[in-house]
Amino acid sequence: MRQLLELAAPSRATPDPAAPRTVLDVLGGDGTIARAVHENAPDLRDRLHILTGDLSGDMIERALAQGLAAIRQAADHLFLADGTMDAALLAYGTHHIAPHERLDAVTEALRVVRGGGHVVLHDFDDTSPMARFFTDIVHPHTTAGHDYRHFSRDLLTELFAEAGTPARVVDLYDPLVVRGDTPEEARRRMCAYVADMYGVGAFFATLGGTDARWRLLEEYFQHETYLAILPGTTDFTPAPTVHRSEDGFVAEVPRAAIVAVAHKPPT
């Protein structure tokens, strides 16, 4: 999240780096990013104001109940006036936007951002291990399914070009990280976290214990082949791992995301 916010609102991008800036979190749900900034990143909290947006009324009510600034609106039809935001972020669920609405979502994000601001769009490449996990595991084993088309580098480039503001596409390391007092606890907690986050707890329960569930994560989050075909070199962790930290052990499941970063020309 910090990496995405730094791309959306880099401190060096304004004459006064300390001046607070407002970032629209277009797909903000109940304010996960806003809470993360408020609770865990005082340096970002001092210079970024996060406005949470979402189509779900329930999500917006939950955000407001926590004292967060929030607005109910669709990604492809924002209620905000032109040039009222310093940056816009579309992340964690962007592939849920229907393909025929994606150009409108990008166009709207660019519209509400001031000249000189940034629009950042995050997703997982449709050829990535994450996309395969959604297709093979999440879609068939969740109640609502997950039949959504992910993005590609070419699609991101085409969308922003058609919207009138070119974007560069970068690779971003976006791992899942869970801690435990022992390696076994870290692996167990990671498996439980993935099962809960993606709604596949019932399926994971059929696999047996932690060892079988961890082997599934190793199978689906192996990134060596994917990393080898990226246009640039990366230092991403290539496979799920457990390593020692200062206060215990860390289970790390790699995810490689693609991120479009568009700089709206100054007006």
C-alpha positions in Angstrom: 0.0 0.0 0.0 2.8 2.4 0.8 4.4 1.7 -2.6 1.1 2.5 -4.3 0.6 5.7 -2.4 4.1 6.8 -3.1 3.5 6.3 -6.8 0.2 8.2 -6.6 1.5 11.1 -4.5 5.3 11.3 -4.4 6.5 13.9 -2.0 8.8 15.4 -4.6 6.0 16.1 -7.0 4.9 19.4 -5.5 6.8 22.6 -4.6 5.8 22.1 -1.0 6.4 18.4 -0.2 4.8 18.9 3.3 1.5 20.2 2.0 -1.3 17.7 2.6 -2.7 16.1 -0.5 -6.0 14.3 -1.1 -5.9 10.8 -2.7 -9.2 9.3 -3.9 -9.2 5.5 -3.2 -11.7 4.7 -5.9 -12.3 1.1 -4.8 -11.7 1.7 -1.1 -14.3 -0.7 0.4 -14.7 0.1 4.1 -11.5 2.1 4.2 -8.7 -0.5 4.4 -6.1 1.8 2.9 -7.2 4.8 4.9 -7.1 2.8 8.2 -3.7 1.4 7.3 -2.3 4.9 6.8 -3.9 6.2 9.9 -2.8 3.4 12.2 0.6 2.3 10.8 2.1 5.2 8.7 2.3 8.5 10.6 4.7 9.9 8.0 2.0 9.3 5.3 -0.8 10.4 7.6 0.8 13.8 8.0 0.8 14.5 4.2 -2.0 12.4 2.7 -5.7 12.6 3.2 -7.4 9.5 1.9 -11.0 9.8 0.6 -12.5 6.4 0.4 -14.9 5.7 -2.4 -17.0 2.6 -3.1 -20.2 1.5 -4.9 -21.4 -0.5 -1.9 -23.5 1.4 0.6 -22.7 -1.1 3.3 -19.0 -0.5 2.8 -19.3 3.3 2.9 -21.4 3.1 6.0 -18.7 1.0 7.7 -16.1 3.5 6.6 -18.1 6.5 7.9 -18.7 4.7 11.2 -15.0 4.5 11.7 -14.7 8.3 11.3 -13.2 8.0 7.7 -14.0 10.4 4.9 -16.0 8.4 2.4 -18.3 8.8 -0.6 -20.6 6.2 -2.3 -20.0 6.3 -6.1 -19.3 4.1 -9.0 -15.8 3.9 -10.4 -17.1 4.7 -13.9 -19.3 7.7 -12.7 -17.6 9.7 -10.0 -19.6 12.5 -8.3 -16.5 14.7 -7.7 -15.9 17.8 -9.7 -13.1 18.2 -12.2 -9.6 18.6 -10.8 -10.6 18.3 -7.1 -8.2 15.4 -6.1 -4.4 15.4 -6.0 -4.3 11.7 -7.0 -6.5 8.7 -7.6 -5.8 5.1 -6.8 -7.6 2.1 -8.3 -6.4 -1.0 -6.5 -7.3 -4.4 -4.9 -10.3 -5.3 -7.0 -9.8 -3.4 -10.2 -10.5 -6.5 -12.2 -14.0 -6.4 -10.8 -14.8 -3.4 -13.0 -16.6 -4.8 -16.0 -14.4 -4.7 -19.2 -16.9 -2.4 -20.9 -16.7 0.1 -18.0 -12.9 0.2 -17.6 -12.2 3.0 -20.0 -14.9 5.1 -18.3 -13.3 4.3 -14.9 -9.8 5.4 -16.1 -11.3 8.5 -17.8 -13.2 9.5 -14.6 -10.1 9.1 -12.5 -8.1 11.3 -14.8 -11.0 13.9 -14.8 -11.2 14.4 -11.1 -7.4 14.6 -10.6 -5.8 18.1 -10.9 -3.2 18.9 -13.6 0.1 17.6 -12.4 -1.4 14.8 -10.3 -1.3 11.0 -10.8 -3.6 8.2 -11.4 -2.4 4.7 -10.4 -4.1 1.5 -11.4 -3.1 -1.8 -9.7 -4.0 -5.3 -10.7 -2.5 -8.7 -11.4 -1.3 -9.6 -14.9 -3.8 -12.1 -16.5 -0.8 -14.5 -17.1 0.5 -14.2 -13.5 0.3 -16.8 -10.7 -2.2 -14.7 -8.9 -4.6 -14.7 -11.8 -4.2 -18.5 -12.1 -5.0 -18.8 -8.3 -8.2 -16.9 -8.8 -9.2 -19.0 -11.8 -8.3 -22.4 -10.5 -9.0 -22.0 -6.7 -11.1 -18.9 -5.9 -13.7 -19.1 -8.8 -14.7 -22.7 -8.3 -14.6 -22.8 -4.5 -16.4 -19.6 -3.5 -20.1 -19.1 -3.3 -20.2 -16.1 -5.6 -17.4 -17.3 -7.9 -14.7 -15.0 -9.3 -15.2 -14.9 -13.0 -13.4 -11.7 -13.7 -10.9 -10.8 -16.5 -7.6 -9.5 -15.1 -5.6 -6.8 -16.9 -2.5 -7.1 -19.1 0.3 -4.7 -19.8 -1.0 -4.0 -23.3 -4.6 -3.4 -22.0 -3.3 -0.9 -19.3 -1.3 0.9 -22.0 -4.3 1.0 -24.4 -6.8 2.2 -21.8 -4.7 5.2 -20.7 -3.8 6.0 -24.2 -7.4 6.0 -25.3 -8.3 8.1 -22.2 -5.8 10.7 -23.4 -3.0 10.4 -20.8 -0.3 7.8 -21.4 0.8 5.6 -18.5 4.0 3.7 -17.8 3.5 0.2 -16.5 5.7 -1.0 -13.7 6.1 -4.3 -11.8 5.4 -4.1 -8.1 6.1 -6.7 -5.4 2.9 -7.1 -3.4 3.5 -10.0 -1.0 1.3 -11.5 1.7 3.2 -11.5 5.0 2.1 -13.2 8.2 4.1 -13.6 11.4 4.3 -16.3 14.0 6.4 -17.4 17.0 7.5 -20.6 15.2 7.9 -21.6 11.5 4.9 -23.9 11.9 2.7 -21.2 13.4 3.7 -18.7 10.6 2.8 -21.2 7.9 -0.5 -22.2 9.7 -1.5 -18.5 10.1 -0.7 -17.8 6.5 -2.8 -20.6 5.2 -5.7 -19.4 7.4 -5.2 -15.9 6.2 -5.4 -16.9 2.5 -8.4 -19.1 3.1 -10.2 -16.3 4.9 -9.2 -13.5 2.6 -10.3 -15.3 -0.6 -13.3 -17.1 0.9 -11.9 -20.6 0.2 -11.9 -21.9 3.8 -14.3 -24.8 3.1 -12.0 -26.0 0.2 -8.9 -25.6 2.3 -10.5 -27.7 5.0 -10.7 -30.6 2.5 -7.0 -30.5 1.9 -6.0 -31.8 5.4 -3.5 -30.0 7.6 -1.1 -27.2 7.3 1.4 -29.1 5.2 -1.1 -29.9 2.5 -2.4 -26.3 2.4 1.1 -24.9 2.3 2.0 -27.2 -0.6 -1.0 -25.7 -2.5 0.4 -22.2 -1.9 3.8 -23.3 -3.1 2.2 -24.7 -6.3 0.2 -21.7 -7.1 2.5 -18.9 -5.9 5.6 -20.2 -7.6 6.8 -17.1 -9.6 10.1 -18.3 -11.2 8.6 -18.9 -14.6 6.6 -15.6 -14.5 9.5 -13.5 -13.3 11.7 -14.9 -16.1 9.5 -13.3 -18.8 9.1 -9.9 -17.2 10.5 -7.0 -19.4 12.9 -5.9 -16.6 14.8 -7.5 -13.8 13.4 -7.8 -10.3 14.4 -8.9 -6.9 11.0 -10.4 -6.0 10.9 -13.5 -3.8 10.2 -16.3 -6.3 8.2 -18.7 -4.1 6.5 -19.0 -0.7 9.0 -19.0 2.2 9.4 -18.8 5.9 12.3 -16.9 7.4 13.4 -15.7 10.8 12.7 -12.1 11.9 13.7 -10.1 15.0 10.6 -11.2 16.9 9.9 -14.6 15.5 9.2 -16.0 12.0 7.6 -14.6 8.9 5.7 -16.5 6.2 5.9 -14.7 2.9 3.8 -15.5 -0.1 4.9 -13.6 -3.2 2.5 -11.7 -5.5 3.7 -9.8 -8.5 1.4 -7.0 -9.6 1.4 -4.7 -12.6 0.7 -1.0 -12.0 -0.1 1.7 -14.5 1.1 5.2 -13.4 -0.3 8.1 -15.4 0.9 11.7 -14.8 -1.8 14.2 -15.8 -0.3 17.1 -17.7 -0.3 20.4 -15.7 -3.0 22.8 -16.8 
